[in-house]
């Protein structure tokens, strides 16, 4: 049983974390043994260190913290039913972090693991988790944009290069012709 002081401490911690998080995922940990949860926490910690965490929360405390962080109750009340753990990521690519959870759930064959959450403060449901995890990461998107921008530029360079090359060939041919005319005329 949690003491009032401990509950207040947990609430303050959640109120500090929720506004800063770029990803909040609520999961159902019912039926998971301690070793499985420890393994997931280890994977999270190895990738993100202190910038991400999976923690078991009381639904009432999570609801208060979310309300105070500016999340609409209509969006999060459905996530806070039954045994709940929350995964939060404070920095880095939220899609990349979500992929860790999705891969873990697939690997362990966890059904009904996801309840939903918020990515960049936008709500998503458990049904949307797999779709979000399949999105390209920010780095991949940046690479795609740069590639699309560079494509026409490279095409222009090659076209101009071809024109220049042809001009050089024509000038060389004219030079050779004049040389041959001068040699024949002497």
Secondary structure, 3 states (H helix, E strand, C coil): CCCHHHHHHHHHHHHHHHCCCCEEEEEECCCCCHHHHHHHHHHHHHHHHHHEEEEEECHHHHHHHHHHCCCCHHHHCCCCCCCEEEEEECCCCHHHHHHHHHHHHHHCCCCCCEEEEEECCEEEEHHHHHHHHCCCCHHHHHHHHHHHHHHHHHHHHHHHHHHHHHHHHHHHHHHHHHHHHHHHHC
